Amino acid sequence: MLYSIGKLILYLYFTIFRRVKIEGKENIPQEGPVLLYANHPSAWDMFLIAVYMKRKVHYMAKAELFKSPVLSLLLKSLGAFPVSRGKGDVGSIRNVFRLLEQGKVVGIFPEGTRTPKKDPKKRKAGAAMMALHSKAPILPVGVEWNKKIFSKVRVVFGEPFLMLPKEEGKHIPKEELILLTDEIINKIYELIDVRE
């Protein structure tokens, strides 16, 4: 109930105050587990993407956001769950796999933090690790954001793809996982033609 009301309010906000252009909605899988990976240019991204998807997105969000009781309630009602960044939060990773096993959509920002433009230094090995271990399809989403009110905002849903390990059961070093995360991020930015 709260989720539906929140979506409606946000939809009205984006419709009235933002010129949102949505592309590639036909690429969103209608059922089954999905890892939604997007760039993160603004604080609005998780709300913006969720508003234009019929399926509920369960976002992995930094634990600091859940310290405020009001914001925590809002985020949890939107399906978000906390992750402690830089600490190897095993509980959050398990939560991702549990949600995927239930056929849910899990939203993650592989750059790990808000990034106004592509930054090769910002990428997390966990993005590739979760894709490889879950074998869930990746839905790349590119967000083109403008801070100015009434300015054009663009959201592009790319074609889902699979990231499968070269050898089953083989340990993949962190360096290789980071390179694979780079591939995911490149696919995201290609959707909105953003150059480094």
NUMIMAR-501888 format. One record per residue: residue number from 1; y, z, x of N, C-alpha, C, O, CB in turn; residue in three letters. Coordinates in steps of 0.001 Angstrom, whole numbers, plus 500000, padded with zeros to 6 digits. Each point is the difference from the previous one (the first is absolute). Last residue first. Glycine has a CB too. Example, Ala and Ser with C-alpha at 12.3 -4.5 7.8 and 13.67 -1.06 7.14 Angstrom:
2
2; 497750; 507080; 512850; 501190; 500060; 500820; 501090; 500730; 499230; 501108; 500169; 500509; 498264; 497686; 500675; SER
1; 494908; 502075; 499106; 501190; 500000; 499110; 501200; 500000; 500900; 499981; 500665; 501036; 498846; 500581; 497072; ALA
//
This chain:
196
196; 509138; 479262; 534069; 500254; 501188; 500816; 501418; 499936; 500572; 500417; 500908; 500719; 497117; 499276; 499856; GLU
195; 501405; 497367; 494755; 499722; 499835; 501419; 500315; 501298; 500737; 500816; 500802; 499546; 499685; 496723; 500304; ARG
194; 498076; 500913; 494876; 500855; 500859; 500812; 499583; 499852; 501455; 498823; 500143; 500332; 501505; 501497; 497752; VAL
193; 497937; 496340; 497511; 500667; 499231; 501066; 500981; 500824; 500812; 501060; 499508; 500387; 498683; 498494; 498207; ASP
192; 497042; 503248; 497791; 501448; 500015; 499712; 500815; 499345; 501114; 501227; 500099; 500028; 498439; 501996; 498651; ILE
191; 495522; 498145; 501442; 500261; 499782; 498576; 501483; 499917; 499685; 500407; 499316; 499061; 497486; 501870; 500441; LEU
190; 500353; 499933; 504836; 499970; 498554; 499752; 500331; 499691; 498541; 500513; 498925; 499693; 497775; 500804; 502129; GLU
189; 501154; 504766; 499620; 501317; 499456; 500286; 500077; 498477; 499812; 501066; 499455; 499711; 499250; 502424; 501885; TYR
188; 495482; 500351; 497795; 500991; 500544; 499057; 501356; 499321; 500209; 500610; 499514; 499048; 498170; 502706; 500916; ILE
187; 497734; 496855; 503038; 499752; 499337; 498718; 501015; 500456; 498950; 500430; 499214; 499156; 497120; 500617; 501407; LYS
186; 502515; 502287; 503637; 500481; 498612; 500112; 499827; 499248; 498685; 500873; 499232; 499595; 498554; 500780; 502846; ASN
185; 498775; 504328; 497919; 501456; 500034; 499883; 500593; 498593; 500091; 500951; 499677; 499288; 499057; 502626; 501711; ILE
184; 495358; 498178; 499716; 500329; 500330; 498608; 501513; 499938; 499790; 500479; 499403; 499037; 497467; 502068; 500799; ILE
183; 500473; 498023; 504534; 499654; 498819; 499204; 500360; 500214; 498528; 500513; 499098; 499339; 497623; 500366; 502272; GLU
182; 502331; 504171; 501350; 501037; 498988; 500242; 499754; 498758; 499156; 500934; 499426; 499441; 499360; 501437; 502892; ASP
181; 496409; 502423; 497767; 501095; 500391; 499113; 501171; 499030; 500156; 500673; 499669; 499023; 498611; 502753; 501119; THR
180; 497188; 497060; 502789; 499585; 499548; 498665; 501060; 500383; 498960; 500250; 499248; 499058; 497311; 500981; 501599; LEU
179; 503037; 501294; 503727; 500149; 498538; 499981; 499628; 499434; 498633; 500630; 499058; 499520; 498869; 500860; 502943; LEU
178; 499786; 504645; 498247; 501441; 499732; 499936; 500262; 498498; 499957; 500878; 499540; 499271; 499586; 502595; 501979; ILE
177; 495126; 499317; 499390; 500429; 500273; 498624; 501492; 499704; 499832; 500422; 499473; 498971; 497787; 502293; 500818; LEU
176; 499954; 498008; 504510; 499571; 498847; 499198; 500427; 500164; 498544; 500394; 499035; 499344; 497649; 500622; 502198; GLU
175; 502778; 503909; 501407; 500809; 498848; 500415; 499673; 498765; 499162; 500889; 499244; 499608; 499214; 501688; 502721; GLU
174; 497294; 503064; 497180; 501305; 500068; 499345; 500861; 498785; 500320; 500697; 499486; 499125; 499169; 502995; 500967; LYS
173; 494755; 496947; 500094; 501047; 500795; 500663; 501341; 499886; 499301; 500286; 499015; 499319; 498521; 500668; 502825; PRO
172; 496203; 499980; 495686; 501120; 499120; 500330; 501102; 500840; 500629; 500509; 500923; 499363; 498914; 497481; 498741; ILE
171; 494862; 501810; 501078; 501268; 500729; 500124; 501099; 499028; 500428; 499826; 499215; 500932; 498948; 502934; 499664; HIS
170; 496806; 496364; 496528; 500548; 500083; 501357; 501333; 500756; 499987; 500843; 499783; 499130; 498013; 498040; 501485; LYS
169; 498349; 500907; 495479; 499701; 501274; 500641; 500558; 500167; 501395; 499832; 501059; 500604; 498166; 498956; 498053; GLY
168; 501554; 495037; 499640; 499853; 501178; 499146; 499689; 501232; 500839; 499183; 499945; 500919; 500024; 498599; 497195; GLU
167; 503640; 497128; 503540; 498657; 500556; 500073; 499937; 501275; 499176; 500830; 500894; 500167; 498826; 498106; 502122; GLU
166; 504205; 498454; 497490; 499192; 498981; 500673; 498553; 500436; 500078; 499085; 499189; 499866; 502904; 500090; 501460; LYS
165; 501209; 502423; 494604; 499716; 500246; 501420; 499141; 498893; 500598; 499180; 499394; 499310; 500982; 503064; 500269; PRO
164; 503379; 496689; 496328; 498639; 500480; 500232; 499748; 500192; 501490; 500498; 499231; 500822; 498727; 499598; 497095; LEU
163; 504691; 500407; 498067; 499946; 500240; 501435; 498645; 500631; 500272; 499772; 501168; 499683; 502776; 499121; 500544; MET
162; 499720; 496471; 495566; 499110; 501042; 500508; 500133; 500115; 501506; 500190; 499005; 500699; 498220; 500589; 497410; LEU
161; 505209; 498784; 497722; 499083; 499566; 501051; 499173; 501191; 500469; 500375; 501153; 499787; 501225; 497021; 500934; PHE
160; 502202; 499791; 495093; 499157; 501049; 500596; 499093; 499410; 501076; 499596; 498839; 499926; 500461; 502452; 497911; PRO
159; 504816; 496650; 500925; 498588; 499854; 499641; 499181; 501095; 500673; 500173; 500255; 501192; 500116; 497251; 498538; GLU
158; 504867; 503606; 499196; 499255; 498959; 500694; 498553; 499917; 499521; 499571; 500781; 499149; 501910; 499548; 502826; GLY
157; 503476; 501307; 495914; 498595; 500397; 500108; 499231; 498844; 500629; 499945; 498906; 499440; 500224; 502635; 498528; PHE
156; 505268; 500025; 501985; 499027; 498908; 500054; 498603; 500570; 500201; 499736; 500684; 500989; 502009; 497747; 499945; VAL
155; 503724; 502822; 497558; 498683; 500578; 500255; 498980; 498865; 499925; 499910; 499301; 498991; 500771; 502984; 500055; VAL
154; 505115; 498607; 501383; 498847; 499093; 499876; 498719; 500735; 500360; 499935; 500698; 501012; 501520; 497320; 499535; ARG
153; 504182; 502526; 497882; 498844; 500668; 500587; 498787; 499110; 499733; 499831; 499469; 498902; 501182; 502877; 500772; VAL
152; 504837; 497321; 500168; 498669; 499451; 499772; 498931; 500790; 500759; 500160; 500312; 501180; 500870; 497429; 498477; LYS
151; 503616; 504561; 498546; 499581; 498989; 500973; 498553; 499582; 499735; 499259; 500690; 499300; 502339; 500265; 502411; SER
150; 501144; 502528; 496062; 500009; 498678; 499370; 499615; 498879; 500974; 500154; 498817; 499694; 501606; 502022; 498749; PHE
149; 499569; 503418; 504134; 499667; 499985; 498575; 500207; 498593; 499452; 500901; 499284; 500438; 499755; 503154; 499322; ILE
148; 498155; 498517; 505487; 501110; 499854; 499059; 499513; 499914; 498557; 499020; 499316; 499705; 502285; 499533; 502081; LYS
147; 495774; 501316; 502149; 500545; 501296; 499574; 501053; 499880; 498908; 500167; 500916; 499195; 499375; 499920; 503078; LYS
146; 496096; 495995; 498675; 501421; 499979; 500308; 500607; 501275; 499438; 499802; 500315; 498827; 500293; 497134; 501149; ASN
145; 494631; 500232; 501402; 500886; 500980; 499354; 501443; 499807; 500445; 500272; 499615; 501137; 497827; 502010; 498733; TRP
144; 496602; 496229; 499802; 501287; 499618; 500582; 501069; 500801; 499259; 500257; 499760; 498820; 498934; 497871; 501814; GLU
143; 495154; 502647; 500162; 501184; 500438; 499253; 501247; 499603; 500775; 500164; 500355; 501167; 498563; 501584; 497807; VAL
142; 495576; 496794; 500651; 501244; 499947; 500744; 501178; 500376; 499115; 500141; 499482; 498893; 498888; 498756; 502585; GLY
141; 495264; 502485; 498776; 501196; 499919; 499155; 501242; 500040; 500885; 500180; 500920; 500797; 498609; 500201; 497273; VAL
140; 495309; 498132; 501942; 501268; 500127; 500725; 501189; 499816; 499056; 499998; 499113; 499146; 498883; 500044; 502944; PRO
139; 495886; 502505; 497336; 501032; 499258; 499275; 501301; 500170; 500768; 500617; 501063; 499925; 498224; 499265; 497815; LEU
138; 495593; 500168; 503478; 501380; 500367; 500286; 500931; 499100; 499196; 499886; 498775; 500051; 499485; 502018; 502274; ILE
137; 495227; 500933; 496839; 500957; 498919; 500241; 501405; 500534; 500213; 500414; 500970; 499366; 498173; 497515; 499260; PRO
136; 497103; 504447; 502761; 500764; 499648; 498798; 500939; 498842; 500321; 500500; 499905; 501121; 499364; 502481; 498025; ALA
135; 496999; 500214; 503773; 499687; 498610; 499641; 500681; 499574; 498695; 499575; 499044; 499350; 498230; 501204; 501827; LYS
134; 502187; 504043; 501583; 499842; 499928; 498541; 499500; 498638; 499545; 499366; 499875; 498953; 502454; 501798; 500814; SER
133; 499078; 499229; 504886; 498966; 500918; 499523; 499756; 499908; 498498; 498875; 500195; 499541; 501742; 501305; 502317; HIS
132; 502797; 495822; 500267; 498691; 499684; 500574; 498894; 500873; 499412; 498919; 499509; 499673; 502225; 499785; 502428; LEU
131; 503387; 501520; 496671; 499562; 498701; 499483; 498588; 499670; 500480; 499170; 499522; 499226; 503219; 499700; 500726; ALA
130; 499738; 504643; 501706; 499643; 500177; 498587; 499486; 498696; 499390; 499081; 500010; 499181; 502646; 501802; 500632; MET
129; 499866; 498058; 504653; 498798; 500826; 499911; 499536; 500157; 498553; 498810; 499875; 499708; 501911; 501342; 502356; MET
128; 503406; 496629; 498906; 498844; 499140; 500273; 498697; 500783; 499846; 499014; 499475; 499484; 502385; 499140; 502087; ALA
127; 502515; 503877; 497918; 500005; 498930; 498987; 498784; 499093; 500176; 499296; 499704; 499034; 503227; 500369; 500880; ALA
126; 498484; 503478; 503227; 499264; 500390; 498795; 499942; 498909; 498944; 499048; 499949; 499222; 501631; 502365; 501239; GLY
125; 501888; 497523; 503684; 498615; 499541; 500133; 499200; 500286; 498731; 499032; 499302; 499700; 501098; 501082; 502776; ALA
124; 505257; 498776; 497605; 499024; 501071; 500092; 498580; 499435; 500023; 499646; 499138; 499196; 501942; 502403; 499615; LYS
123; 503912; 497031; 502492; 498783; 499614; 499304; 498953; 501058; 500271; 499953; 500580; 501085; 500600; 496955; 499090; ARG
122; 504476; 501064; 501754; 499610; 500807; 498842; 498775; 499398; 499319; 500113; 499079; 499190; 502280; 501635; 500488; LYS
121; 499821; 497283; 504071; 499617; 501336; 500460; 499475; 500860; 498852; 499327; 501005; 500227; 502387; 498826; 501585; LYS
120; 500083; 495663; 497611; 498659; 500001; 500584; 499513; 501374; 500458; 498797; 500215; 500150; 501660; 497478; 500550; PRO
119; 502994; 500910; 495335; 500092; 500690; 501275; 498588; 500101; 500589; 499185; 500772; 499497; 502881; 500546; 499747; ASP
118; 501102; 496198; 496453; 498747; 500077; 500743; 500219; 500600; 501381; 500869; 499566; 500755; 498281; 498450; 497988; LYS
117; 504312; 503506; 497631; 499530; 498680; 500417; 498769; 500194; 500886; 499731; 501100; 500483; 502626; 497908; 499389; LYS
116; 499377; 504750; 497797; 500852; 498965; 499399; 499610; 498573; 500386; 500140; 499074; 499201; 501676; 502592; 500806; PRO
115; 495254; 502890; 499522; 500326; 499066; 501075; 500813; 498854; 499415; 499427; 499116; 499363; 498469; 501498; 501924; THR
114; 499624; 504647; 497654; 500935; 498964; 499559; 500456; 499160; 501182; 500387; 500529; 501041; 500371; 500938; 497071; ARG
113; 494480; 500591; 502532; 501297; 500572; 499652; 500929; 498883; 499541; 499685; 498822; 500167; 500000; 503066; 501497; THR
112; 495679; 497276; 499513; 500024; 501456; 500048; 501294; 500670; 499605; 500012; 501197; 499714; 498363; 498557; 502011; GLY
111; 499556; 495565; 498473; 500967; 500312; 501055; 500246; 501511; 500099; 500593; 500481; 500965; 500489; 497274; 498675; GLU
110; 496065; 500285; 496970; 499375; 500041; 501331; 500959; 500243; 501159; 499569; 500315; 501109; 498758; 498168; 497972; PRO
109; 501460; 502960; 495645; 500968; 499285; 500826; 499513; 500070; 501448; 500167; 501029; 500655; 501772; 499509; 497746; PHE
108; 495349; 499762; 496573; 500286; 500553; 501326; 501042; 499132; 500699; 499988; 498774; 499884; 497674; 502188; 500273; ILE
107; 499352; 500034; 494794; 501162; 499404; 500649; 500342; 500705; 501302; 500122; 501224; 500041; 500730; 498103; 497725; GLY
106; 494689; 499751; 498714; 500634; 500965; 500898; 501118; 499291; 500749; 499777; 498970; 500635; 498068; 502363; 499612; VAL
105; 498921; 498079; 495025; 500923; 499348; 500935; 500671; 501092; 500830; 500607; 500920; 499453; 499794; 497108; 498956; VAL
104; 494463; 502322; 499219; 501448; 500133; 499828; 500780; 499152; 501010; 499438; 499441; 500941; 500190; 502872; 498181; LYS
103; 495375; 498752; 499994; 500552; 498713; 499586; 501503; 500018; 499794; 500524; 499185; 499240; 497315; 500353; 499709; GLY
102; 499070; 503945; 502767; 500196; 500043; 498545; 500628; 498712; 499475; 500289; 499889; 498808; 499960; 502594; 501337; GLN
101; 499124; 498167; 504473; 498649; 500032; 499421; 500060; 500016; 498476; 499083; 499532; 499326; 500079; 501681; 502707; GLU
100; 504870; 499167; 500339; 499477; 498635; 500091; 498595; 499908; 499408; 499661; 499015; 499344; 501730; 500607; 502711; LEU
99; 500618; 504618; 498267; 500703; 499186; 499003; 499479; 498562; 499994; 499844; 499392; 498941; 502190; 502056; 501338; LEU
98; 496307; 501468; 503040; 499541; 500442; 498668; 500628; 499145; 498901; 499316; 499576; 499068; 500404; 502774; 501801; ARG
97; 501710; 497008; 503596; 498662; 499442; 499785; 499448; 500379; 498620; 499328; 499198; 499350; 500267; 500908; 503128; PHE
96; 504570; 501749; 498789; 500106; 498531; 499904; 498644; 499399; 499672; 499881; 499191; 499080; 502022; 500805; 502570; VAL
95; 498227; 504572; 499303; 500541; 499736; 498667; 500141; 498498; 499762; 499721; 499509; 498906; 501500; 502689; 501156; ASN
94; 497562; 499321; 504189; 498869; 500145; 499066; 500447; 499687; 498578; 499260; 499400; 499220; 499700; 502345; 502273; ARG
93; 504357; 498403; 501750; 499148; 498818; 500220; 498803; 500036; 499045; 499627; 498981; 499419; 501079; 500919; 503020; ILE
92; 502124; 503840; 497630; 500650; 498860; 499353; 499179; 498722; 500139; 499921; 499196; 499072; 502287; 501870; 501375; SER
91; 496293; 502824; 501795; 499924; 500184; 498550; 500609; 498840; 499246; 499445; 499553; 498996; 500633; 502886; 501356; GLY
90; 500224; 497826; 504416; 498676; 499571; 499537; 499874; 500099; 498478; 499364; 499158; 499366; 499670; 501585; 502824; VAL
89; 505115; 498762; 501344; 499711; 500698; 498744; 498702; 499471; 499374; 500012; 499030; 499242; 502465; 501338; 500394; ASP
88; 500291; 499313; 504894; 498623; 499600; 499694; 499500; 500713; 498756; 498984; 500694; 500047; 500586; 498889; 502385; GLY
87; 504967; 500618; 499441; 499088; 501131; 500195; 498544; 499640; 499713; 499141; 500882; 499988; 502733; 500631; 499413; LYS
86; 502377; 495830; 500025; 499840; 500320; 501411; 499027; 501132; 500276; 499922; 500485; 501129; 502365; 498726; 499173; GLY
85; 499611; 500679; 494779; 500095; 498927; 500987; 499842; 500519; 501426; 500494; 501072; 500348; 500992; 497689; 498085; ARG
84; 496694; 502819; 496659; 500737; 500574; 501119; 500001; 498985; 501134; 498974; 499762; 500635; 500403; 502614; 498690; SER
83; 500249; 496871; 495161; 499339; 499814; 501291; 500893; 500615; 501068; 501212; 499783; 500003; 497614; 498080; 499226; VAL
82; 500515; 502197; 494827; 500642; 500233; 501301; 499126; 499676; 501197; 498774; 500106; 499946; 502528; 501637; 498951; PRO
81; 498923; 495773; 496085; 499388; 501173; 500602; 500533; 500153; 501422; 500332; 499006; 500646; 497581; 500731; 497925; PHE
80; 503101; 497508; 496201; 500144; 500150; 501453; 499306; 501275; 500473; 499820; 500947; 499234; 502369; 497802; 500695; ALA
79; 498409; 499475; 495441; 498729; 499757; 500670; 500066; 500149; 501505; 499022; 499719; 500693; 500425; 498773; 497471; GLY
78; 503947; 502340; 498330; 499919; 498570; 500329; 498711; 499662; 500747; 499751; 498843; 500338; 502747; 501076; 499755; LEU
77; 498559; 504519; 498802; 499845; 499309; 498709; 499894; 498496; 500203; 499421; 499287; 499179; 501867; 502541; 499683; SER
76; 499606; 500876; 504876; 498611; 500183; 499560; 499747; 499308; 498668; 498912; 499473; 499767; 501009; 502711; 501448; LYS
75; 504497; 497816; 500467; 499121; 499194; 500857; 498541; 500098; 499551; 499291; 498995; 499944; 502294; 501354; 501969; LEU
74; 501633; 502353; 495882; 500233; 498577; 499728; 499023; 499131; 500787; 499388; 499083; 499453; 503039; 501400; 500107; LEU
73; 497576; 504150; 501269; 499469; 499729; 498657; 500122; 498513; 499670; 499072; 499398; 499460; 501549; 502936; 499806; LEU
72; 501353; 499114; 504735; 498539; 500088; 500099; 499341; 499663; 498666; 499020; 499258; 499952; 501214; 502484; 501840; SER
71; 504444; 498676; 498423; 499557; 498731; 500589; 498480; 499960; 500113; 499383; 498954; 499801; 502776; 500879; 501473; LEU
70; 499688; 504188; 497199; 500316; 498929; 499046; 499489; 498658; 500509; 499345; 499254; 499272; 502685; 502016; 499968; VAL
69; 497531; 502594; 503570; 499141; 500087; 498812; 500222; 498848; 499012; 499048; 499473; 499426; 500969; 503001; 500855; PRO
68; 500662; 497289; 505101; 500840; 500219; 498828; 499115; 500006; 498750; 499307; 499015; 499745; 502691; 499885; 501399; SER
67; 495932; 500156; 502884; 500538; 501363; 500123; 500906; 500353; 498833; 500091; 501165; 499614; 499769; 498635; 502862; LYS
66; 497856; 495909; 498606; 499388; 500852; 498988; 500494; 501443; 500076; 499523; 500855; 499255; 498478; 497670; 500813; PHE
65; 503201; 497894; 503018; 500543; 499667; 498676; 499495; 500942; 498911; 500614; 500113; 498939; 499534; 497513; 501788; LEU
64; 498252; 502527; 503835; 501324; 500620; 499844; 500590; 499752; 498615; 500763; 500821; 499490; 499603; 498898; 502961; GLU
63; 495478; 498248; 499138; 499876; 501342; 499419; 501346; 500650; 499731; 500123; 500800; 499072; 497723; 499435; 502110; ALA
62; 501363; 494351; 498736; 500133; 501074; 501001; 500090; 501367; 499316; 500637; 500155; 498959; 500526; 498243; 502613; LYS
61; 496063; 497668; 496051; 501414; 500291; 500294; 500094; 501193; 500945; 499148; 500888; 499983; 501554; 498202; 497761; ALA
60; 495867; 496971; 499723; 499959; 501011; 501043; 501449; 500226; 500424; 500650; 499073; 500484; 496980; 500263; 500314; MET
59; 500813; 498693; 494258; 500640; 499873; 501300; 499717; 501183; 500916; 499972; 501155; 499573; 501793; 497506; 499334; TYR
58; 496169; 498583; 496714; 499938; 501353; 500551; 500527; 499936; 501435; 499290; 499587; 500916; 498711; 501060; 497600; HIS
57; 502632; 496181; 496817; 499864; 500029; 501455; 500053; 501443; 500483; 500948; 500727; 499700; 500110; 496982; 500498; VAL
56; 497589; 499511; 494932; 500660; 501135; 500649; 499720; 499964; 501495; 498865; 499791; 500430; 500940; 501590; 497464; LYS
55; 500389; 494159; 498909; 499097; 501033; 500499; 500789; 501103; 500697; 501009; 499734; 500655; 497163; 498557; 499610; ARG
54; 504088; 497941; 498119; 499356; 500602; 498833; 499103; 501159; 500422; 499865; 500988; 499278; 500215; 496800; 499530; LYS
53; 504435; 500562; 503835; 498537; 499873; 499989; 499437; 500669; 498764; 500420; 501099; 499640; 499520; 498847; 502870; MET
52; 504745; 500066; 498914; 499624; 498629; 499664; 498494; 499735; 500117; 499562; 498851; 500051; 502691; 500458; 500723; TYR
51; 499787; 504989; 500199; 500567; 499596; 498715; 499493; 498624; 499568; 499813; 499748; 498810; 502218; 501620; 501700; VAL
50; 496916; 500470; 503848; 499201; 500553; 498897; 500477; 499524; 498632; 499187; 499758; 499108; 500372; 502232; 502306; ALA
49; 502894; 496864; 502558; 498723; 499281; 499915; 499201; 500465; 498788; 499444; 499185; 499264; 500531; 500552; 503238; ILE
48; 504081; 502523; 498361; 500256; 498586; 499716; 498699; 499229; 499802; 499854; 499257; 499030; 502260; 500883; 502300; LEU
47; 497774; 504372; 500134; 500332; 499897; 498576; 500163; 498538; 499591; 499534; 499582; 498940; 501593; 502667; 501155; PHE
46; 498108; 498747; 504433; 498799; 500354; 499236; 500246; 499891; 498491; 499103; 499632; 499241; 500194; 501902; 502625; MET
45; 504425; 497570; 501133; 498894; 499037; 500050; 498793; 500364; 499134; 499488; 499158; 499261; 501268; 500328; 503014; ASP
44; 503795; 502669; 498788; 499621; 499571; 498653; 498690; 499216; 499953; 499495; 499711; 498915; 502912; 500236; 500547; TRP
43; 500077; 501659; 504482; 499338; 501138; 499350; 499462; 499626; 498618; 499226; 500755; 499412; 502284; 500796; 501847; ALA
42; 498952; 494585; 502584; 500845; 500955; 499275; 499186; 501128; 499393; 498771; 499952; 499967; 502823; 498210; 499548; SER
41; 496567; 498136; 503245; 501412; 499965; 500356; 500878; 501040; 499310; 501117; 500252; 500453; 498535; 497376; 499939; PRO
40; 495105; 501074; 500708; 500654; 501186; 499414; 501485; 500045; 500363; 500418; 500870; 500763; 497400; 500380; 499353; HIS
39; 497297; 495303; 499211; 501050; 500474; 500907; 500834; 501046; 499253; 499862; 500167; 498788; 500209; 497594; 502468; ASN
38; 494740; 501651; 497374; 501333; 499411; 499853; 500923; 500451; 501122; 499774; 501031; 500634; 499907; 498889; 496885; ALA
37; 494854; 499958; 500234; 500787; 500258; 501204; 501330; 499271; 499885; 500035; 498796; 499749; 497868; 501487; 501647; TYR
36; 497600; 501418; 495497; 501291; 499328; 499924; 500815; 500409; 501219; 500372; 501164; 500147; 499566; 498776; 497305; LEU
35; 494701; 499935; 501097; 500931; 500635; 500924; 501287; 499196; 499965; 500045; 498877; 500502; 498081; 502009; 500990; LEU
34; 497663; 499676; 494754; 501005; 499185; 500692; 500802; 500898; 500943; 500434; 501089; 499623; 499712; 497293; 498409; VAL
33; 495082; 501331; 498324; 500815; 500677; 501008; 500944; 499039; 500704; 499650; 498850; 500268; 498516; 502794; 500049; PRO
32; 500317; 497199; 494591; 499364; 500274; 501281; 500952; 500638; 501002; 501213; 500018; 499790; 497276; 498072; 499782; GLY
31; 503346; 498536; 496540; 499088; 501149; 500014; 499417; 500177; 501397; 500141; 499138; 500867; 499305; 500503; 496692; GLU
30; 503886; 497067; 501485; 500041; 500684; 498702; 499090; 501223; 499946; 500179; 500875; 499152; 500343; 496940; 499800; GLN
29; 502290; 499763; 505296; 498657; 500137; 499407; 500063; 500835; 498724; 500649; 501046; 499966; 498304; 498765; 502323; PRO
28; 505112; 497173; 499666; 499593; 501406; 499859; 498616; 500071; 499361; 499827; 499540; 498871; 502591; 501187; 500916; ILE
27; 500208; 495197; 500942; 499146; 500400; 501126; 499493; 501439; 499891; 499143; 500416; 500780; 502121; 497982; 500625; ASN
26; 501897; 499413; 495599; 498640; 499515; 499730; 499019; 500394; 501116; 498785; 499905; 499831; 502206; 498172; 498887; GLU
25; 503732; 502720; 501541; 499302; 501005; 499186; 498562; 499600; 499688; 499143; 500847; 499749; 503048; 499785; 499264; LYS
24; 501626; 497220; 503815; 498587; 500190; 500319; 499256; 501033; 499183; 498982; 500519; 500458; 501645; 498809; 501751; GLY
23; 504684; 501118; 498138; 499210; 498804; 500296; 498550; 500387; 500273; 499723; 501053; 500575; 502320; 497795; 500363; GLU
22; 503080; 503069; 496894; 498596; 500285; 500298; 499258; 498683; 500220; 500105; 499076; 499193; 499976; 503063; 499437; ILE
21; 505249; 500006; 501383; 499203; 498780; 499891; 498581; 500329; 500457; 499792; 500446; 501128; 502245; 498051; 499266; LYS
20; 502738; 504313; 497883; 498657; 499992; 500589; 499289; 498677; 499726; 499920; 499540; 498861; 499958; 502953; 500865; VAL
19; 505042; 499766; 500328; 499518; 498670; 499608; 498636; 499800; 500643; 499870; 499325; 501021; 502501; 499735; 498767; ARG
18; 500288; 505671; 498639; 499467; 499183; 501087; 499532; 498651; 499462; 499475; 499918; 498890; 499833; 502159; 502361; ARG
17; 502527; 501389; 495926; 500796; 500154; 501218; 499516; 499172; 501187; 500675; 499939; 501027; 499829; 502318; 498176; PHE
16; 497409; 497643; 496298; 501451; 500064; 499784; 500783; 499946; 501316; 500996; 499285; 500110; 498580; 502045; 497814; ILE
15; 495610; 498699; 502090; 500439; 498850; 499213; 501526; 499957; 499879; 500603; 498930; 500093; 497234; 501152; 498634; THR
14; 500019; 503597; 503392; 499902; 498805; 500847; 500493; 498749; 499261; 500564; 499093; 500613; 497489; 501955; 500591; PHE
13; 501837; 503015; 496353; 500931; 500114; 501130; 499993; 498720; 500832; 501052; 499434; 500297; 498588; 503058; 499756; TYR
12; 497232; 497878; 496487; 501347; 499789; 499467; 501043; 500055; 501117; 500940; 499206; 500031; 498338; 501790; 497773; LEU
11; 496314; 500046; 503312; 500084; 498576; 499663; 501407; 499666; 499494; 500585; 498985; 500378; 496941; 500973; 499059; TYR
10; 501420; 504547; 501359; 500221; 499264; 501245; 500125; 498498; 499755; 500786; 499318; 500659; 497952; 502457; 500566; LEU
9; 500207; 500966; 495106; 501342; 500347; 500491; 500327; 499202; 501261; 501093; 499449; 500134; 498682; 502870; 498894; ILE
8; 495868; 497261; 499253; 500974; 499376; 499103; 501428; 500250; 500493; 500819; 499083; 500043; 497583; 501205; 498026; LEU
7; 498024; 501834; 504174; 499993; 498555; 500259; 501054; 499281; 499160; 500679; 499094; 500481; 496877; 501038; 500070; LYS
6; 501730; 504471; 498679; 500639; 499772; 501294; 500095; 498520; 500327; 501028; 499530; 500490; 498115; 502670; 500279; GLY
5; 498445; 499064; 495427; 501435; 500228; 499780; 500773; 499712; 501281; 501042; 499345; 499979; 498448; 502399; 498266; ILE
4; 495833; 498098; 502018; 500509; 498879; 499200; 501497; 500116; 499753; 500724; 499006; 500057; 497043; 500804; 498858; SER
3; 500029; 503753; 503299; 499962; 498796; 500840; 500611; 498820; 499261; 500801; 499257; 500566; 497141; 501594; 500595; TYR
2; 501394; 503194; 496554; 501149; 500102; 500893; 500109; 498760; 500881; 501097; 499528; 500301; 498689; 502973; 499686; LEU
1; 496425; 497635; 497283; 501207; 500000; 499166; 501264; 500000; 500873; 500877; 499147; 499861; 497861; 502081; 498320; MET
//
